[in-house]
Amino acid sequence: MPAYMVAVANITNFKPELKEYAQKSAALLRSHGGKYIVRGPAVENYDGDVLEGKSVIVAEFPSMDDLYAFIKGDEYQNNIKPLREGTGEYHIAFYDSLPEDQQ
């Protein structure tokens, strides 16, 4: 069953390492079967202001195990995640997809 990672990022410091972080995390995400559904700021904030100026990332993985292997693995934790340190505030959550009978 597909699993989803949703991240909301408030980037406050565009350090050069942030570009490297984006490239390396994308490559690692793909190597774990992940694909981006949404990646970036909103085209329009329709209602409310919580997401104003924020970037939203939604990534789909084949399973929760694949998502965990990506984000909890040594490569991400030790070599990639530190690249974004000091660049902003990040909120990340994981979601299971709906069962077919609820879609």
C-alpha positions in Angstrom: 0.0 0.0 0.0 1.5 3.4 -0.9 2.7 5.7 1.8 3.1 9.5 1.7 5.6 11.9 3.3 4.3 15.5 3.7 6.7 18.2 4.6 6.1 21.9 5.2 9.3 24.0 5.0 9.8 27.6 6.0 13.1 28.4 4.4 14.7 31.4 6.1 18.4 31.0 5.0 19.2 29.9 1.5 22.6 28.5 2.2 24.5 26.9 -0.8 24.2 23.5 1.0 20.4 23.7 0.5 20.7 23.1 -3.2 23.0 20.1 -2.5 20.5 18.8 0.0 17.6 19.1 -2.5 19.6 17.2 -5.2 20.9 14.4 -2.9 17.6 13.9 -1.1 15.8 13.6 -4.4 18.2 11.0 -5.7 18.0 9.0 -2.5 14.2 9.3 -2.5 14.0 7.9 -6.1 16.4 5.0 -5.1 13.8 4.0 -2.5 11.0 4.0 -5.0 9.8 7.4 -4.1 8.4 10.1 -6.4 7.4 13.7 -5.8 3.8 14.6 -6.1 4.2 18.2 -5.0 7.5 20.1 -4.4 7.6 23.8 -3.9 5.6 26.9 -2.9 1.8 27.2 -3.6 0.6 28.7 -6.9 -2.1 30.4 -4.8 -3.0 30.4 -1.1 -6.8 30.0 -1.3 -7.9 30.1 2.3 -5.9 30.9 5.4 -2.4 32.0 5.8 -0.6 29.1 7.5 1.1 28.0 4.2 1.9 31.6 3.1 5.6 31.7 2.1 6.1 28.0 2.8 7.2 25.2 0.5 5.2 21.9 0.6 6.7 18.6 -0.4 4.5 15.5 -0.9 6.3 12.3 -1.9 4.7 8.9 -2.6 6.5 5.7 -1.8 5.5 2.1 -2.6 5.2 1.3 1.1 5.8 2.7 4.6 8.9 0.5 4.8 10.3 2.2 1.7 9.6 5.6 3.2 11.2 4.7 6.5 14.3 3.2 4.6 14.7 6.6 2.9 14.3 9.0 5.8 15.4 6.9 8.7 18.4 5.3 6.9 22.0 6.2 7.6 22.6 7.9 4.3 19.8 10.5 4.9 20.4 10.9 8.6 24.2 11.2 8.5 25.0 12.7 5.1 22.0 14.5 3.7 19.9 15.9 6.5 22.8 17.8 8.0 23.0 19.8 4.8 19.8 21.6 5.6 20.8 22.6 9.1 20.4 26.3 9.7 18.2 26.9 6.6 14.8 27.0 8.2 12.0 25.2 10.0 10.8 21.8 8.8 7.6 19.9 9.7 7.4 16.3 8.4 4.7 13.7 8.8 4.0 10.2 7.3 0.6 9.0 6.0 -0.8 5.7 4.8 -2.9 5.8 1.7 -6.6 5.2 2.0 -7.8 1.6 1.5 -9.4 1.2 -1.9 -12.9 0.9 -0.5 -12.5 4.5 1.0 -11.1 6.2 -2.1 
